[in-house]
């Protein structure tokens, strides 16, 4: 399993994560920041656990993020 952690309040809405993993990331029309699909929010930090089949695209999403606010952890 793979845990994705995302610090949404620091997002600048560059769309890099959406381009790498469109099935896991989506830009909000309300504020222009990325949303982690199926992410659970706690104090502005979003987390979700996904299958390892999503590892490569989310690794690329984290690499594309200029703010370095997407963290991956293999469980």
PDB file of N, H, CA, C and O in Angstrom:
ATOM      1  N   UNK A   1       0.839  -1.178   0.000  1.00  0.00           N
ATOM      2  CA  UNK A   1       0.000   0.000   0.000  1.00  0.00           C
ATOM      3  C   UNK A   1       0.886   1.244   0.000  1.00  0.00           C
ATOM      4  O   UNK A   1       2.028   1.222   0.460  1.00  0.00           O
ATOM      5  N   UNK A   2       0.334   2.305  -0.520  1.00  0.00           N
ATOM      6  H   UNK A   2      -0.593   2.323  -0.894  1.00  0.00           H
ATOM      7  CA  UNK A   2       1.040   3.575  -0.636  1.00  0.00           C
ATOM      8  C   UNK A   2       0.220   4.663   0.051  1.00  0.00           C
ATOM      9  O   UNK A   2      -0.968   4.824  -0.232  1.00  0.00           O
ATOM     10  N   UNK A   3       0.855   5.406   0.951  1.00  0.00           N
ATOM     11  H   UNK A   3       1.819   5.275   1.181  1.00  0.00           H
ATOM     12  CA  UNK A   3       0.187   6.523   1.606  1.00  0.00           C
ATOM     13  C   UNK A   3       0.643   7.820   0.944  1.00  0.00           C
ATOM     14  O   UNK A   3       1.840   8.071   0.808  1.00  0.00           O
ATOM     15  N   UNK A   4      -0.322   8.638   0.535  1.00  0.00           N
ATOM     16  H   UNK A   4      -1.294   8.435   0.646  1.00  0.00           H
ATOM     17  CA  UNK A   4      -0.044   9.939  -0.059  1.00  0.00           C
ATOM     18  C   UNK A   4      -0.444  11.008   0.951  1.00  0.00           C
ATOM     19  O   UNK A   4      -1.563  11.004   1.463  1.00  0.00           O
ATOM     20  N   UNK A   5       0.474  11.913   1.229  1.00  0.00           N
ATOM     21  H   UNK A   5       1.383  11.916   0.813  1.00  0.00           H
ATOM     22  CA  UNK A   5       0.199  13.033   2.125  1.00  0.00           C
ATOM     23  C   UNK A   5       0.366  14.318   1.326  1.00  0.00           C
ATOM     24  O   UNK A   5       1.321  14.466   0.563  1.00  0.00           O
ATOM     25  N   UNK A   6      -0.567  15.246   1.506  1.00  0.00           N
ATOM     26  H   UNK A   6      -1.343  15.126   2.125  1.00  0.00           H
ATOM     27  CA  UNK A   6      -0.619  16.452   0.682  1.00  0.00           C
ATOM     28  C   UNK A   6      -0.935  17.659   1.556  1.00  0.00           C
ATOM     29  O   UNK A   6      -1.944  17.668   2.261  1.00  0.00           O
ATOM     30  N   UNK A   7      -0.081  18.677   1.513  1.00  0.00           N
ATOM     31  H   UNK A   7       0.739  18.670   0.940  1.00  0.00           H
ATOM     32  CA  UNK A   7      -0.237  19.901   2.297  1.00  0.00           C
ATOM     33  C   UNK A   7      -0.922  20.953   1.425  1.00  0.00           C
ATOM     34  O   UNK A   7      -0.272  21.808   0.824  1.00  0.00           O
ATOM     35  N   UNK A   8      -2.250  20.867   1.374  1.00  0.00           N
ATOM     36  H   UNK A   8      -2.778  20.173   1.862  1.00  0.00           H
ATOM     37  CA  UNK A   8      -3.033  21.655   0.419  1.00  0.00           C
ATOM     38  C   UNK A   8      -2.891  23.159   0.603  1.00  0.00           C
ATOM     39  O   UNK A   8      -2.931  23.897  -0.382  1.00  0.00           O
ATOM     40  N   UNK A   9      -2.729  23.629   1.817  1.00  0.00           N
ATOM     41  H   UNK A   9      -2.697  23.029   2.617  1.00  0.00           H
ATOM     42  CA  UNK A   9      -2.669  25.080   2.044  1.00  0.00           C
ATOM     43  C   UNK A   9      -1.446  25.725   1.381  1.00  0.00           C
ATOM     44  O   UNK A   9      -1.418  26.944   1.209  1.00  0.00           O
ATOM     45  N   UNK A  10      -0.437  24.931   1.006  1.00  0.00           N
ATOM     46  H   UNK A  10      -0.459  23.941   1.146  1.00  0.00           H
ATOM     47  CA  UNK A  10       0.753  25.462   0.342  1.00  0.00           C
ATOM     48  C   UNK A  10       0.701  25.309  -1.177  1.00  0.00           C
ATOM     49  O   UNK A  10       1.625  25.728  -1.873  1.00  0.00           O
ATOM     50  N   UNK A  11      -0.371  24.712  -1.693  1.00  0.00           N
ATOM     51  H   UNK A  11      -1.122  24.372  -1.127  1.00  0.00           H
ATOM     52  CA  UNK A  11      -0.502  24.471  -3.136  1.00  0.00           C
ATOM     53  C   UNK A  11      -0.627  25.799  -3.896  1.00  0.00           C
ATOM     54  O   UNK A  11      -1.330  26.713  -3.463  1.00  0.00           O
ATOM     55  N   UNK A  12       0.071  25.883  -5.038  1.00  0.00           N
ATOM     56  H   UNK A  12       0.641  25.141  -5.389  1.00  0.00           H
ATOM     57  CA  UNK A  12      -0.017  27.074  -5.874  1.00  0.00           C
ATOM     58  C   UNK A  12      -0.843  26.805  -7.142  1.00  0.00           C
ATOM     59  O   UNK A  12      -0.997  27.695  -7.978  1.00  0.00           O
ATOM     60  N   UNK A  13      -1.374  25.583  -7.286  1.00  0.00           N
ATOM     61  H   UNK A  13      -1.248  24.860  -6.607  1.00  0.00           H
ATOM     62  CA  UNK A  13      -2.245  25.260  -8.413  1.00  0.00           C
ATOM     63  C   UNK A  13      -1.531  25.198  -9.750  1.00  0.00           C
ATOM     64  O   UNK A  13      -2.080  25.630 -10.764  1.00  0.00           O
ATOM     65  N   UNK A  14      -0.321  24.670  -9.769  1.00  0.00           N
ATOM     66  H   UNK A  14       0.125  24.319  -8.946  1.00  0.00           H
ATOM     67  CA  UNK A  14       0.461  24.625 -11.018  1.00  0.00           C
ATOM     68  C   UNK A  14      -0.009  23.543 -11.984  1.00  0.00           C
ATOM     69  O   UNK A  14       0.347  23.572 -13.162  1.00  0.00           O
ATOM     70  N   UNK A  15      -0.807  22.586 -11.497  1.00  0.00           N
ATOM     71  H   UNK A  15      -1.096  22.563 -10.540  1.00  0.00           H
ATOM     72  CA  UNK A  15      -1.371  21.524 -12.321  1.00  0.00           C
ATOM     73  C   UNK A  15      -0.398  20.380 -12.616  1.00  0.00           C
ATOM     74  O   UNK A  15      -0.750  19.459 -13.353  1.00  0.00           O
ATOM     75  N   UNK A  16       0.794  20.415 -12.068  1.00  0.00           N
ATOM     76  H   UNK A  16       1.079  21.164 -11.469  1.00  0.00           H
ATOM     77  CA  UNK A  16       1.784  19.357 -12.325  1.00  0.00           C
ATOM     78  C   UNK A  16       1.335  17.991 -11.842  1.00  0.00           C
ATOM     79  O   UNK A  16       1.595  16.986 -12.504  1.00  0.00           O
ATOM     80  N   UNK A  17       0.670  17.937 -10.709  1.00  0.00           N
ATOM     81  H   UNK A  17       0.458  18.753 -10.171  1.00  0.00           H
ATOM     82  CA  UNK A  17       0.199  16.653 -10.172  1.00  0.00           C
ATOM     83  C   UNK A  17      -0.928  16.094 -11.034  1.00  0.00           C
ATOM     84  O   UNK A  17      -0.998  14.885 -11.256  1.00  0.00           O
ATOM     85  N   UNK A  18      -1.800  16.960 -11.518  1.00  0.00           N
ATOM     86  H   UNK A  18      -1.743  17.942 -11.338  1.00  0.00           H
ATOM     87  CA  UNK A  18      -2.923  16.516 -12.341  1.00  0.00           C
ATOM     88  C   UNK A  18      -2.422  15.946 -13.665  1.00  0.00           C
ATOM     89  O   UNK A  18      -2.958  14.953 -14.156  1.00  0.00           O
ATOM     90  N   UNK A  19      -1.409  16.563 -14.237  1.00  0.00           N
ATOM     91  H   UNK A  19      -0.974  17.370 -13.838  1.00  0.00           H
ATOM     92  CA  UNK A  19      -0.850  16.063 -15.493  1.00  0.00           C
ATOM     93  C   UNK A  19      -0.213  14.694 -15.317  1.00  0.00           C
ATOM     94  O   UNK A  19      -0.266  13.869 -16.230  1.00  0.00           O
ATOM     95  N   UNK A  20       0.387  14.439 -14.160  1.00  0.00           N
ATOM     96  H   UNK A  20       0.430  15.109 -13.419  1.00  0.00           H
ATOM     97  CA  UNK A  20       1.064  13.157 -13.921  1.00  0.00           C
ATOM     98  C   UNK A  20       0.098  12.051 -13.501  1.00  0.00           C
ATOM     99  O   UNK A  20       0.252  10.901 -13.912  1.00  0.00           O
ATOM    100  N   UNK A  21      -0.892  12.397 -12.688  1.00  0.00           N
ATOM    101  H   UNK A  21      -1.017  13.331 -12.355  1.00  0.00           H
ATOM    102  CA  UNK A  21      -1.808  11.387 -12.147  1.00  0.00           C
ATOM    103  C   UNK A  21      -3.240  11.919 -12.139  1.00  0.00           C
ATOM    104  O   UNK A  21      -3.786  12.206 -11.073  1.00  0.00           O
ATOM    105  N   UNK A  22      -3.846  12.053 -13.302  1.00  0.00           N
ATOM    106  H   UNK A  22      -3.402  11.821 -14.168  1.00  0.00           H
ATOM    107  CA  UNK A  22      -5.186  12.666 -13.375  1.00  0.00           C
ATOM    108  C   UNK A  22      -6.275  11.861 -12.675  1.00  0.00           C
ATOM    109  O   UNK A  22      -7.336  12.403 -12.366  1.00  0.00           O
ATOM    110  N   UNK A  23      -6.035  10.597 -12.423  1.00  0.00           N
ATOM    111  H   UNK A  23      -5.173  10.157 -12.674  1.00  0.00           H
ATOM    112  CA  UNK A  23      -7.046   9.807 -11.721  1.00  0.00           C
ATOM    113  C   UNK A  23      -6.999  10.017 -10.212  1.00  0.00           C
ATOM    114  O   UNK A  23      -7.926   9.618  -9.507  1.00  0.00           O
ATOM    115  N   UNK A  24      -5.930  10.641  -9.702  1.00  0.00           N
ATOM    116  H   UNK A  24      -5.177  10.965 -10.275  1.00  0.00           H
ATOM    117  CA  UNK A  24      -5.788  10.861  -8.263  1.00  0.00           C
ATOM    118  C   UNK A  24      -5.858  12.333  -7.880  1.00  0.00           C
ATOM    119  O   UNK A  24      -6.142  12.660  -6.727  1.00  0.00           O
ATOM    120  N   UNK A  25      -5.600  13.233  -8.846  1.00  0.00           N
ATOM    121  H   UNK A  25      -5.369  12.967  -9.782  1.00  0.00           H
ATOM    122  CA  UNK A  25      -5.543  14.673  -8.562  1.00  0.00           C
ATOM    123  C   UNK A  25      -6.486  15.432  -9.475  1.00  0.00           C
ATOM    124  O   UNK A  25      -6.687  15.063 -10.632  1.00  0.00           O
ATOM    125  N   UNK A  26      -7.070  16.516  -8.929  1.00  0.00           N
ATOM    126  H   UNK A  26      -6.907  16.816  -7.990  1.00  0.00           H
ATOM    127  CA  UNK A  26      -7.979  17.336  -9.722  1.00  0.00           C
ATOM    128  C   UNK A  26      -7.889  18.781  -9.223  1.00  0.00           C
ATOM    129  O   UNK A  26      -7.799  19.023  -8.019  1.00  0.00           O
ATOM    130  N   UNK A  27      -7.915  19.726 -10.143  1.00  0.00           N
ATOM    131  H   UNK A  27      -7.988  19.530 -11.121  1.00  0.00           H
ATOM    132  CA  UNK A  27      -7.881  21.140  -9.770  1.00  0.00           C
ATOM    133  C   UNK A  27      -9.279  21.584  -9.341  1.00  0.00           C
ATOM    134  O   UNK A  27     -10.269  21.295 -10.014  1.00  0.00           O
ATOM    135  N   UNK A  28      -9.344  22.282  -8.228  1.00  0.00           N
ATOM    136  H   UNK A  28      -8.540  22.518  -7.682  1.00  0.00           H
ATOM    137  CA  UNK A  28     -10.612  22.802  -7.717  1.00  0.00           C
ATOM    138  C   UNK A  28     -11.021  24.031  -8.522  1.00  0.00           C
ATOM    139  O   UNK A  28     -10.206  24.922  -8.760  1.00  0.00           O
ATOM    140  N   UNK A  29     -12.262  24.078  -8.933  1.00  0.00           N
ATOM    141  H   UNK A  29     -12.925  23.354  -8.740  1.00  0.00           H
ATOM    142  CA  UNK A  29     -12.773  25.261  -9.627  1.00  0.00           C
ATOM    143  C   UNK A  29     -12.992  26.410  -8.647  1.00  0.00           C
ATOM    144  O   UNK A  29     -13.028  27.574  -9.044  1.00  0.00           O
ATOM    145  N   UNK A  30     -13.135  26.081  -7.380  1.00  0.00           N
ATOM    146  H   UNK A  30     -13.106  25.135  -7.057  1.00  0.00           H
ATOM    147  CA  UNK A  30     -13.420  27.108  -6.373  1.00  0.00           C
ATOM    148  C   UNK A  30     -12.201  27.974  -6.066  1.00  0.00           C
ATOM    149  O   UNK A  30     -12.315  29.198  -5.998  1.00  0.00           O
ATOM    150  N   UNK A  31     -11.032  27.351  -5.881  1.00  0.00           N
ATOM    151  H   UNK A  31     -10.939  26.357  -5.936  1.00  0.00           H
ATOM    152  CA  UNK A  31      -9.859  28.132  -5.482  1.00  0.00           C
ATOM    153  C   UNK A  31      -8.621  27.886  -6.347  1.00  0.00           C
ATOM    154  O   UNK A  31      -7.581  28.504  -6.115  1.00  0.00           O
ATOM    155  N   UNK A  32      -8.712  27.000  -7.335  1.00  0.00           N
ATOM    156  H   UNK A  32      -9.557  26.498  -7.524  1.00  0.00           H
ATOM    157  CA  UNK A  32      -7.592  26.772  -8.242  1.00  0.00           C
ATOM    158  C   UNK A  32      -6.484  25.895  -7.689  1.00  0.00           C
ATOM    159  O   UNK A  32      -5.454  25.721  -8.342  1.00  0.00           O
ATOM    160  N   UNK A  33      -6.672  25.339  -6.501  1.00  0.00           N
ATOM    161  H   UNK A  33      -7.508  25.480  -5.971  1.00  0.00           H
ATOM    162  CA  UNK A  33      -5.671  24.442  -5.920  1.00  0.00           C
ATOM    163  C   UNK A  33      -6.033  23.001  -6.246  1.00  0.00           C
ATOM    164  O   UNK A  33      -7.172  22.704  -6.605  1.00  0.00           O
ATOM    165  N   UNK A  34      -5.059  22.113  -6.119  1.00  0.00           N
ATOM    166  H   UNK A  34      -4.134  22.355  -5.827  1.00  0.00           H
ATOM    167  CA  UNK A  34      -5.311  20.703  -6.389  1.00  0.00           C
ATOM    168  C   UNK A  34      -6.065  20.052  -5.246  1.00  0.00           C
ATOM    169  O   UNK A  34      -5.906  20.416  -4.081  1.00  0.00           O
ATOM    170  N   UNK A  35      -6.878  19.094  -5.602  1.00  0.00           N
ATOM    171  H   UNK A  35      -7.007  18.797  -6.548  1.00  0.00           H
ATOM    172  CA  UNK A  35      -7.549  18.243  -4.622  1.00  0.00           C
ATOM    173  C   UNK A  35      -7.014  16.831  -4.773  1.00  0.00           C
ATOM    174  O   UNK A  35      -6.852  16.328  -5.886  1.00  0.00           O
ATOM    175  N   UNK A  36      -6.741  16.200  -3.643  1.00  0.00           N
ATOM    176  H   UNK A  36      -6.872  16.609  -2.740  1.00  0.00           H
ATOM    177  CA  UNK A  36      -6.352  14.790  -3.621  1.00  0.00           C
ATOM    178  C   UNK A  36      -7.641  13.985  -3.563  1.00  0.00           C
ATOM    179  O   UNK A  36      -8.348  14.001  -2.555  1.00  0.00           O
ATOM    180  N   UNK A  37      -7.941  13.286  -4.641  1.00  0.00           N
ATOM    181  H   UNK A  37      -7.366  13.272  -5.459  1.00  0.00           H
ATOM    182  CA  UNK A  37      -9.187  12.546  -4.722  1.00  0.00           C
ATOM    183  C   UNK A  37      -9.200  11.445  -3.669  1.00  0.00           C
ATOM    184  O   UNK A  37      -8.253  10.666  -3.554  1.00  0.00           O
ATOM    185  N   UNK A  38     -10.276  11.393  -2.909  1.00  0.00           N
ATOM    186  H   UNK A  38     -11.045  12.026  -3.003  1.00  0.00           H
ATOM    187  CA  UNK A  38     -10.473  10.471  -1.785  1.00  0.00           C
ATOM    188  C   UNK A  38      -9.545  10.759  -0.612  1.00  0.00           C
ATOM    189  O   UNK A  38      -9.342   9.900   0.246  1.00  0.00           O
ATOM    190  N   UNK A  39      -8.984  11.961  -0.571  1.00  0.00           N
ATOM    191  H   UNK A  39      -9.149  12.658  -1.268  1.00  0.00           H
ATOM    192  CA  UNK A  39      -8.141  12.348   0.549  1.00  0.00           C
ATOM    193  C   UNK A  39      -8.976  12.734   1.761  1.00  0.00           C
ATOM    194  O   UNK A  39     -10.038  13.344   1.632  1.00  0.00           O
ATOM    195  N   UNK A  40      -8.483  12.370   2.938  1.00  0.00           N
ATOM    196  H   UNK A  40      -7.621  11.875   3.042  1.00  0.00           H
ATOM    197  CA  UNK A  40      -9.140  12.743   4.198  1.00  0.00           C
ATOM    198  C   UNK A  40      -8.360  13.892   4.816  1.00  0.00           C
ATOM    199  O   UNK A  40      -7.139  13.821   4.957  1.00  0.00           O
ATOM    200  N   UNK A  41      -9.071  14.953   5.184  1.00  0.00           N
ATOM    201  H   UNK A  41     -10.063  15.011   5.070  1.00  0.00           H
ATOM    202  CA  UNK A  41      -8.445  16.160   5.685  1.00  0.00           C
ATOM    203  C   UNK A  41      -8.367  16.179   7.204  1.00  0.00           C
ATOM    204  O   UNK A  41      -9.330  15.837   7.891  1.00  0.00           O
ATOM    205  N   UNK A  42      -7.219  16.579   7.716  1.00  0.00           N
ATOM    206  H   UNK A  42      -6.437  16.856   7.158  1.00  0.00           H
ATOM    207  CA  UNK A  42      -7.050  16.782   9.157  1.00  0.00           C
ATOM    208  C   UNK A  42      -6.086  17.949   9.319  1.00  0.00           C
ATOM    209  O   UNK A  42      -4.897  17.835   9.023  1.00  0.00           O
ATOM    210  N   UNK A  43      -6.618  19.077   9.795  1.00  0.00           N
ATOM    211  H   UNK A  43      -7.584  19.169  10.035  1.00  0.00           H
ATOM    212  CA  UNK A  43      -5.831  20.285  10.017  1.00  0.00           C
ATOM    213  C   UNK A  43      -5.111  20.761   8.753  1.00  0.00           C
ATOM    214  O   UNK A  43      -3.962  21.199   8.816  1.00  0.00           O
ATOM    215  N   UNK A  44      -5.778  20.675   7.625  1.00  0.00           N
ATOM    216  H   UNK A  44      -6.711  20.320   7.573  1.00  0.00           H
ATOM    217  CA  UNK A  44      -5.233  21.162   6.373  1.00  0.00           C
ATOM    218  C   UNK A  44      -4.309  20.203   5.652  1.00  0.00           C
ATOM    219  O   UNK A  44      -3.795  20.522   4.580  1.00  0.00           O
ATOM    220  N   UNK A  45      -4.093  19.037   6.226  1.00  0.00           N
ATOM    221  H   UNK A  45      -4.511  18.778   7.097  1.00  0.00           H
ATOM    222  CA  UNK A  45      -3.238  18.029   5.605  1.00  0.00           C
ATOM    223  C   UNK A  45      -4.123  16.871   5.151  1.00  0.00           C
ATOM    224  O   UNK A  45      -4.890  16.313   5.936  1.00  0.00           O
ATOM    225  N   UNK A  46      -4.002  16.521   3.875  1.00  0.00           N
ATOM    226  H   UNK A  46      -3.379  16.975   3.238  1.00  0.00           H
ATOM    227  CA  UNK A  46      -4.837  15.475   3.295  1.00  0.00           C
ATOM    228  C   UNK A  46      -4.020  14.203   3.134  1.00  0.00           C
ATOM    229  O   UNK A  46      -2.859  14.251   2.726  1.00  0.00           O
ATOM    230  N   UNK A  47      -4.617  13.079   3.452  1.00  0.00           N
ATOM    231  H   UNK A  47      -5.559  13.040   3.784  1.00  0.00           H
ATOM    232  CA  UNK A  47      -3.947  11.798   3.272  1.00  0.00           C
ATOM    233  C   UNK A  47      -4.925  10.801   2.665  1.00  0.00           C
ATOM    234  O   UNK A  47      -6.139  10.889   2.848  1.00  0.00           O
ATOM    235  N   UNK A  48      -4.360   9.868   1.948  1.00  0.00           N
ATOM    236  H   UNK A  48      -3.374   9.796   1.799  1.00  0.00           H
ATOM    237  CA  UNK A  48      -5.129   8.732   1.450  1.00  0.00           C
ATOM    238  C   UNK A  48      -4.170   7.567   1.274  1.00  0.00           C
ATOM    239  O   UNK A  48      -2.961   7.752   1.134  1.00  0.00           O
ATOM    240  N   UNK A  49      -4.721   6.385   1.283  1.00  0.00           N
ATOM    241  H   UNK A  49      -5.703   6.235   1.396  1.00  0.00           H
ATOM    242  CA  UNK A  49      -3.938   5.176   1.062  1.00  0.00           C
ATOM    243  C   UNK A  49      -4.454   4.528  -0.212  1.00  0.00           C
ATOM    244  O   UNK A  49      -5.654   4.310  -0.378  1.00  0.00           O
ATOM    245  N   UNK A  50      -3.519   4.225  -1.110  1.00  0.00           N
ATOM    246  H   UNK A  50      -2.544   4.403  -0.976  1.00  0.00           H
ATOM    247  CA  UNK A  50      -3.893   3.662  -2.412  1.00  0.00           C
ATOM    248  C   UNK A  50      -3.070   2.413  -2.690  1.00  0.00           C
ATOM    249  O   UNK A  50      -2.126   2.088  -1.971  1.00  0.00           O
ATOM    250  N   UNK A  51      -3.450   1.742  -3.730  1.00  0.00           N
ATOM    251  H   UNK A  51      -4.217   2.006  -4.315  1.00  0.00           H
ATOM    252  CA  UNK A  51      -2.740   0.553  -4.169  1.00  0.00           C
ATOM    253  C   UNK A  51      -1.387   0.919  -4.770  1.00  0.00           C
ATOM    254  O   UNK A  51      -1.216   2.024  -5.283  1.00  0.00           O
ATOM    255  N   UNK A  52      -0.439   0.013  -4.710  1.00  0.00           N
ATOM    256  H   UNK A  52      -0.578  -0.885  -4.292  1.00  0.00           H
ATOM    257  CA  UNK A  52       0.896   0.277  -5.261  1.00  0.00           C
ATOM    258  C   UNK A  52       0.878   0.455  -6.783  1.00  0.00           C
ATOM    259  O   UNK A  52       1.856   0.929  -7.360  1.00  0.00           O
ATOM    260  N   UNK A  53      -0.211   0.084  -7.424  1.00  0.00           N
ATOM    261  H   UNK A  53      -1.005  -0.301  -6.955  1.00  0.00           H
ATOM    262  CA  UNK A  53      -0.308   0.275  -8.873  1.00  0.00           C
ATOM    263  C   UNK A  53      -0.285   1.755  -9.238  1.00  0.00           C
ATOM    264  O   UNK A  53      -0.013   2.102 -10.387  1.00  0.00           O
ATOM    265  N   UNK A  54      -0.572   2.641  -8.263  1.00  0.00           N
ATOM    266  H   UNK A  54      -0.794   2.358  -7.330  1.00  0.00           H
ATOM    267  CA  UNK A  54      -0.573   4.082  -8.510  1.00  0.00           C
ATOM    268  C   UNK A  54       0.757   4.739  -8.155  1.00  0.00           C
ATOM    269  O   UNK A  54       0.884   5.962  -8.214  1.00  0.00           O
ATOM    270  N   UNK A  55       1.743   3.929  -7.788  1.00  0.00           N
ATOM    271  H   UNK A  55       1.640   2.936  -7.740  1.00  0.00           H
ATOM    272  CA  UNK A  55       3.001   4.499  -7.295  1.00  0.00           C
ATOM    273  C   UNK A  55       3.703   5.385  -8.327  1.00  0.00           C
ATOM    274  O   UNK A  55       4.061   6.523  -8.022  1.00  0.00           O
ATOM    275  N   UNK A  56       3.900   4.878  -9.533  1.00  0.00           N
ATOM    276  H   UNK A  56       3.609   3.954  -9.780  1.00  0.00           H
ATOM    277  CA  UNK A  56       4.705   5.610 -10.521  1.00  0.00           C
ATOM    278  C   UNK A  56       4.108   6.964 -10.874  1.00  0.00           C
ATOM    279  O   UNK A  56       4.822   7.966 -10.903  1.00  0.00           O
ATOM    280  N   UNK A  57       2.812   7.004 -11.143  1.00  0.00           N
ATOM    281  H   UNK A  57       2.232   6.190 -11.120  1.00  0.00           H
ATOM    282  CA  UNK A  57       2.212   8.292 -11.525  1.00  0.00           C
ATOM    283  C   UNK A  57       2.200   9.280 -10.353  1.00  0.00           C
ATOM    284  O   UNK A  57       2.345  10.484 -10.564  1.00  0.00           O
ATOM    285  N   UNK A  58       2.032   8.791  -9.130  1.00  0.00           N
ATOM    286  H   UNK A  58       1.915   7.813  -8.958  1.00  0.00           H
ATOM    287  CA  UNK A  58       2.052   9.712  -7.993  1.00  0.00           C
ATOM    288  C   UNK A  58       3.471  10.117  -7.620  1.00  0.00           C
ATOM    289  O   UNK A  58       3.687  11.204  -7.083  1.00  0.00           O
ATOM    290  N   UNK A  59       4.428   9.257  -7.898  1.00  0.00           N
ATOM    291  H   UNK A  59       4.253   8.374  -8.333  1.00  0.00           H
ATOM    292  CA  UNK A  59       5.833   9.651  -7.726  1.00  0.00           C
ATOM    293  C   UNK A  59       6.159  10.789  -8.692  1.00  0.00           C
ATOM    294  O   UNK A  59       6.859  11.736  -8.333  1.00  0.00           O
ATOM    295  N   UNK A  60       5.647  10.689  -9.918  1.00  0.00           N
ATOM    296  H   UNK A  60       5.079   9.919 -10.210  1.00  0.00           H
ATOM    297  CA  UNK A  60       5.851  11.755 -10.898  1.00  0.00           C
ATOM    298  C   UNK A  60       5.102  13.024 -10.483  1.00  0.00           C
ATOM    299  O   UNK A  60       5.605  14.130 -10.681  1.00  0.00           O
ATOM    300  N   UNK A  61       3.913  12.876  -9.914  1.00  0.00           N
ATOM    301  H   UNK A  61       3.503  11.978  -9.753  1.00  0.00           H
ATOM    302  CA  UNK A  61       3.155  14.032  -9.422  1.00  0.00           C
ATOM    303  C   UNK A  61       3.952  14.758  -8.338  1.00  0.00           C
ATOM    304  O   UNK A  61       4.022  15.987  -8.334  1.00  0.00           O
ATOM    305  N   UNK A  62       4.546  14.006  -7.430  1.00  0.00           N
ATOM    306  H   UNK A  62       4.489  13.007  -7.434  1.00  0.00           H
ATOM    307  CA  UNK A  62       5.356  14.610  -6.361  1.00  0.00           C
ATOM    308  C   UNK A  62       6.579  15.301  -6.944  1.00  0.00           C
ATOM    309  O   UNK A  62       6.968  16.375  -6.484  1.00  0.00           O
ATOM    310  N   UNK A  63       7.189  14.686  -7.961  1.00  0.00           N
ATOM    311  H   UNK A  63       6.873  13.814  -8.334  1.00  0.00           H
ATOM    312  CA  UNK A  63       8.377  15.276  -8.585  1.00  0.00           C
ATOM    313  C   UNK A  63       8.008  16.553  -9.355  1.00  0.00           C
ATOM    314  O   UNK A  63       8.801  17.493  -9.407  1.00  0.00           O
ATOM    315  N   UNK A  64       6.827  16.588  -9.942  1.00  0.00           N
ATOM    316  H   UNK A  64       6.183  15.824  -9.900  1.00  0.00           H
ATOM    317  CA  UNK A  64       6.385  17.762 -10.708  1.00  0.00           C
ATOM    318  C   UNK A  64       6.046  18.948  -9.815  1.00  0.00           C
ATOM    319  O   UNK A  64       6.086  20.092 -10.267  1.00  0.00           O
ATOM    320  N   UNK A  65       5.714  18.690  -8.558  1.00  0.00           N
ATOM    321  H   UNK A  65       5.682  17.761  -8.191  1.00  0.00           H
ATOM    322  CA  UNK A  65       5.260  19.756  -7.664  1.00  0.00           C
ATOM    323  C   UNK A  65       6.427  20.670  -7.275  1.00  0.00           C
ATOM    324  O   UNK A  65       7.366  20.226  -6.614  1.00  0.00           O
ATOM    325  N   UNK A  66       6.372  21.949  -7.683  1.00  0.00           N
ATOM    326  H   UNK A  66       5.609  22.309  -8.220  1.00  0.00           H
ATOM    327  CA  UNK A  66       7.471  22.855  -7.344  1.00  0.00           C
ATOM    328  C   UNK A  66       7.500  23.218  -5.858  1.00  0.00           C
ATOM    329  O   UNK A  66       8.528  23.675  -5.357  1.00  0.00           O
ATOM    330  N   UNK A  67       6.399  23.022  -5.156  1.00  0.00           N
ATOM    331  H   UNK A  67       5.564  22.651  -5.563  1.00  0.00           H
ATOM    332  CA  UNK A  67       6.328  23.346  -3.728  1.00  0.00           C
ATOM    333  C   UNK A  67       6.756  22.166  -2.849  1.00  0.00           C
ATOM    334  O   UNK A  67       6.949  22.335  -1.645  1.00  0.00           O
ATOM    335  N   UNK A  68       6.905  20.985  -3.433  1.00  0.00           N
ATOM    336  H   UNK A  68       6.749  20.848  -4.411  1.00  0.00           H
ATOM    337  CA  UNK A  68       7.311  19.768  -2.704  1.00  0.00           C
ATOM    338  C   UNK A  68       6.371  19.482  -1.530  1.00  0.00           C
ATOM    339  O   UNK A  68       6.815  19.241  -0.407  1.00  0.00           O
ATOM    340  N   UNK A  69       5.083  19.513  -1.808  1.00  0.00           N
ATOM    341  H   UNK A  69       4.722  19.709  -2.720  1.00  0.00           H
ATOM    342  CA  UNK A  69       4.094  19.324  -0.749  1.00  0.00           C
ATOM    343  C   UNK A  69       3.348  18.005  -0.879  1.00  0.00           C
ATOM    344  O   UNK A  69       2.372  17.767  -0.168  1.00  0.00           O
ATOM    345  N   UNK A  70       3.808  17.144  -1.789  1.00  0.00           N
ATOM    346  H   UNK A  70       4.602  17.338  -2.366  1.00  0.00           H
ATOM    347  CA  UNK A  70       3.224  15.818  -1.942  1.00  0.00           C
ATOM    348  C   UNK A  70       4.266  14.816  -1.458  1.00  0.00           C
ATOM    349  O   UNK A  70       5.374  14.747  -1.990  1.00  0.00           O
ATOM    350  N   UNK A  71       3.896  14.045  -0.446  1.00  0.00           N
ATOM    351  H   UNK A  71       2.996  14.101  -0.014  1.00  0.00           H
ATOM    352  CA  UNK A  71       4.815  13.063   0.139  1.00  0.00           C
ATOM    353  C   UNK A  71       4.240  11.666  -0.044  1.00  0.00           C
ATOM    354  O   UNK A  71       3.042  11.447   0.131  1.00  0.00           O
ATOM    355  N   UNK A  72       5.103  10.732  -0.394  1.00  0.00           N
ATOM    356  H   UNK A  72       6.077  10.910  -0.536  1.00  0.00           H
ATOM    357  CA  UNK A  72       4.697   9.337  -0.564  1.00  0.00           C
ATOM    358  C   UNK A  72       5.393   8.483   0.470  1.00  0.00           C
ATOM    359  O   UNK A  72       6.553   8.714   0.811  1.00  0.00           O
ATOM    360  N   UNK A  73       4.666   7.485   0.971  1.00  0.00           N
ATOM    361  H   UNK A  73       3.724   7.297   0.694  1.00  0.00           H
ATOM    362  CA  UNK A  73       5.248   6.564   1.937  1.00  0.00           C
ATOM    363  C   UNK A  73       4.722   5.167   1.630  1.00  0.00           C
ATOM    364  O   UNK A  73       3.512   4.944   1.599  1.00  0.00           O
ATOM    365  N   UNK A  74       5.633   4.237   1.406  1.00  0.00           N
ATOM    366  H   UNK A  74       6.616   4.418   1.431  1.00  0.00           H
ATOM    367  CA  UNK A  74       5.239   2.854   1.169  1.00  0.00           C
ATOM    368  C   UNK A  74       4.964   2.215   2.524  1.00  0.00           C
ATOM    369  O   UNK A  74       5.813   2.225   3.415  1.00  0.00           O
ATOM    370  N   UNK A  75       3.765   1.659   2.665  1.00  0.00           N
ATOM    371  H   UNK A  75       3.075   1.651   1.941  1.00  0.00           H
ATOM    372  CA  UNK A  75       3.367   1.042   3.945  1.00  0.00           C
ATOM    373  C   UNK A  75       3.619  -0.446   3.937  1.00  0.00           C
ATOM    374  O   UNK A  75       3.345  -1.124   4.927  1.00  0.00           O
TER     375      UNK A  75
END
